[in-house]
Amino acid sequence: MNAVTDTQLSYDALCAFLYAEARALDDRRFDDWIQFYHPDCPFWMPAWDDYDTLTEDPMNEMSLIYYPNRGGIEDRVFRIKTDRSSATSLPEPRTGHNITNVEILSREGTKTHIRFNWMTHNYRYGVTDTYWGTSFYTVDVASGAPLITSKKVILKNDRIHHVIDVYHI
């Protein structure tokens, strides 16, 4: 079976795409990482409210991260690369992303809606922190190559002792 058919990604190609995105973060190849995203892709990490319920509206409720499109992601990467980020001072953190339980939720033409669990280990200042959660992506192959057209990240351990950034998740 081809990795990309006329309208869909195979399961194996979809997993390889997710692993490549995670590897770009681990290797700190942020310019390559941006290329996984469609220009109109929202990137949203909702917050847990006081009642242990996720916020539902990034425009009117608290979010841990919210970029309405890739321009916000590009700005974030610019700040990381130019040391204009409170989350990334020297030494740079070392990360290891692990992806599991990849599920295809549905397919609509060239779009595939997926869910997966992830865990990221982060090492900095002699301390290892672990973050984990669930992500929901829409991946579209209409352009001939897969692109993330929607990203929602649920951080399950949100009681953290410092700023969290895009490379932690």
N, C-alpha and C positions, 0 to 999 in steps of 0.2 A: 504494500500500500504506500502511495506517495505521502510524504510528510505534509504537503499542502495540496488538497484537491482544488477543484475550481472554486469551491466556496467554503471549505472547512479545513481545520487542522486536525491531524490524527491525535490521539491521546498522547502517544510518545513524543510527537513534535511539540505539543502543548507543554508537556513536562520539561522538555529540553529548553523551550523558550523561558519558562519560569526559572530554571536553574541558571540560564545565561544571565537573566536580569539580576539574580542574587549574586552571581559571581562578579558582575560588573561593580556592585557595591562593595563586596569583600576586597576586590582588587583596587578599589578607589579610582575606578575609571568612570568618573561621573559624567563626562561628556558622552561616553558610550551609553551609559545608563539612561540618559535623557532620551536617546533615540528609540527606546522601547515604547515611548508614549506618543500618542496622537496629539496634535496641537490643541485639540478641544477637550482633552482628557481631564476630568476632575479627579483630584487626589484628596481623599477625605478620611480622617481618623477621628470619629466622634468621641466625645468624652462620656464617662459614666456620671450620671447625676447623683444627687444625694439619696435617691431611692434605689440605687444600683441598677438603673435603667439607662440604656444608651440614648444620647441625644439623637434627635431625628431630623433637625433642620440646621444645616451648617450656616445659613444666613441669619438665623435668629437665636441660636443656642450655642453654647460653648463647644468648641472642638479642640482636640489636641493638635491637629494639623488640618488645614483646609486650603487648598489651592483650586480655584475654579477651572484652571486650564494649565497646560504645560508651561505657560509663561511664569507661573508661580514656582514651578519646579526648577525652571532655568534660573530664576532669581536666587533660589535657595542654594543651588549648586555654585553660582557665582560667589555667594557669601562664604561658602565652605572653602572654595579654592583660593579666595583672597584674604582669608583670616578675618573676615568681617562677620563672624558668627560667634556668639557667646557659647554655643554648644561645641565648637571645634577649635580649641586652642591647642597648642603643642604640649605634649606629644599627641599626634593624631591617634584616635582610637583604632584598634584592630578588631575586625568583626568576622564572624563565621555564621552564615545563614544556613538553616536546614529547613527543607520543605517536605511536608508529608500530607497524606490523605487528600490528594488532588482529585476533585470530583467535577465532572461536567454536569452542571445543573440543567442547562438547556442550550439549544442551538436555534438561531434565527438567521437564515440565509448565511451571510459571511461572518456572523457574530457568534461567538461561543461564550456563554456565561459559566464561570467556574468559581469554585470555592476550594480553599486549601488551608491547612494549618502550617504554621511556621514557628521557628524558634531561632533567636539570634543570640549568640554569645558575643559580648563586647569586653575587650581588655584595654584598660587605661589606668595609669598611675598605680600599677601593681595590683589592681582589683579587677575581678571578672564579674560582670553583671549579665543577667539573662533576661531576655524579653521574649514573650510568646503571645500568640494570638491566632486569629483567623482572618483571611483576606478573601475578598470577593472582587473578581476582575471580570470585565468584558474585554475579550480579545477579538479583534476584527482583522480579516485577511483581505478585505476589499482592494487594498492597494497592491496586493501581490505578496506582501510580507506581513507577518503578524505585528499588530500594534495594540497596546493597551488603550482602550477608549473610555474606560471607567475603572476607578480603583477605590475600594473602601477597605480600610484596615481596622480591625477590632483588636485593640491592645488589651489582653486579658489581665496582665499585672500592671495596672496603671498607677500603683502607689510607688512612685519612683523618687529617688533622692537627688536628681539633677535633671537638666534639660534633655529631652529626647529629640532625636533628629531623624531625617529620612533614612539614614544608613543603619539605624538601630532596628528597623522594622522590615 
